[in-house]
Amino acid sequence: MAATGRLTTHVLDAALGRPAEGLAIDLFRLDGDSREHLLSVATNADGRIDGPILSGATMAAGSYELVFHAGDYLRGSGAMLTEPPFLDLIPLRFNIADAAAHYHVPLLLSPYSYSTYRGS
């Protein structure tokens, strides 16, 4: 049976109170010490990716890492930052146990903090 699950994300800029448009994100599959780059995407005007990051045949159980390019986004947003910025690349490592499930990994971002959770 083919997997029907999907992986999605979105990013909200908590400091500006709006979606984080144009934030670059890289996805990696992890296998022990190995890290395989799967794709690079950027958020749209709604702070989301146009479609799932993984779905169908690409959705598989395993360990993954999303790397959010927060520093570049925050510089572009006009945020007051130190140099180098406190937050630059934000790696989020997580596991997909059920390839048929929906895994939503959002990021709530400000220049000096972030939070995430498994959403729906």
QUIFEN-V746927 format. One record per pair of residues at least 6 apart in sequence whose C-alpha atoms are under 7 Angstrom apart, sorted by sequence separation. I is the first residue (numbers start at 0). J is the second residue. D is the distance in whole Angstrom. If there is no record, write none. Layout:
{{I;J;D} {I;J;D}}
This chain:
{{11;17;6} {12;18;6} {28;34;6} {29;35;6} {42;48;5} {43;49;7} {107;113;5} {108;114;7} {11;18;4} {12;19;5} {27;34;6} {28;35;5} {41;48;6} {106;113;7} {107;114;5} {10;18;6} {11;19;5} {27;35;5} {28;36;7} {106;114;6} {107;115;6} {10;19;5} {27;36;4} {28;37;7} {106;115;5} {26;36;6} {27;37;5} {105;115;6} {26;37;6} {104;115;7} {105;116;7} {26;38;5} {104;116;6} {25;38;6} {26;39;6} {104;117;5} {105;118;7} {25;39;4} {70;84;6} {103;117;6} {104;118;6} {24;39;6} {25;40;6} {102;117;7} {103;118;5} {24;40;5} {70;86;6} {102;118;7} {103;119;6} {23;40;6} {24;41;6} {69;86;6} {70;87;4} {102;119;7} {23;41;4} {69;87;5} {70;88;7} {101;119;7} {22;41;5} {23;42;7} {68;87;6} {69;88;6} {21;41;5} {22;42;5} {68;88;5} {69;89;7} {21;42;5} {67;88;6} {68;89;7} {20;42;5} {21;43;6} {66;88;6} {67;89;5} {20;43;5} {66;89;5} {67;90;6} {20;44;5} {66;90;4} {86;110;7} {20;45;7} {65;90;6} {66;91;6} {86;111;6} {18;44;7} {20;46;5} {64;90;6} {65;91;5} {85;111;6} {18;45;5} {19;46;5} {64;91;5} {65;92;7} {18;46;4} {64;92;4} {63;92;6} {64;93;6} {63;93;6} {80;110;7} {62;93;6} {63;94;6} {30;62;7} {62;94;4} {29;62;5} {61;94;6} {62;95;6} {28;62;6} {29;63;5} {61;95;5} {11;46;6} {28;63;5} {60;95;5} {61;96;7} {10;46;5} {27;63;6} {28;64;6} {60;96;5} {9;46;5} {10;47;7} {27;64;5} {60;97;6} {73;110;7} {9;47;4} {26;64;6} {27;65;6} {60;98;5} {8;47;6} {9;48;7} {26;65;5} {59;98;5} {8;48;7} {25;65;6} {26;66;6} {58;98;6} {24;65;7} {25;66;5} {24;66;5} {25;67;7} {24;67;5} {7;51;5} {23;67;6} {24;68;6} {6;51;6} {7;52;6} {23;68;5} {5;51;6} {6;52;5} {22;68;6} {6;53;5} {22;69;7} {5;53;5} {6;54;7} {5;54;4} {4;54;6} {22;72;5} {3;54;7} {4;55;7} {21;72;7} {3;55;6} {2;55;5} {5;58;6} {1;55;7} {2;56;6} {4;58;7} {1;56;7} {2;58;7} {4;98;5} {13;107;6} {4;99;4} {5;100;7} {6;101;6} {7;102;6} {8;103;5} {10;105;6} {11;106;6} {12;107;6} {13;108;6} {14;109;5} {2;98;6} {3;99;5} {4;100;4} {5;101;5} {6;102;5} {7;103;5} {8;104;5} {9;105;5} {10;106;5} {11;107;5} {12;108;5} {13;109;5} {2;99;5} {4;101;5} {5;102;6} {6;103;6} {7;104;6} {8;105;5} {9;106;6} {10;107;6} {11;108;6} {12;109;6}}
